[in-house]
């Protein structure tokens, strides 16, 4: 799950807008941080840490979807 989320957020580097690229990098770094924290403790035992994992993973997927929709020419 961590690798897929980070990969999805890193796909924002293909975006034409700077804000979307920076958002992708920020989300990838955030999810990487959560992955490192989960290596040191059982994060799913804590509701807020587990919830943050799934919120960040969902946001990473959303960024990938927005970048993909940007790349498709209208028509």
Buried (B, 14 or more C-beta within 10 A) or exposed (E): EBEEBBEBBBBBEBBEEEEBBEBBBBBBEBBBEBBEEBEEEEBEEEEEBBEBBEEBBEBBBBBBEBBEEEEEEEE
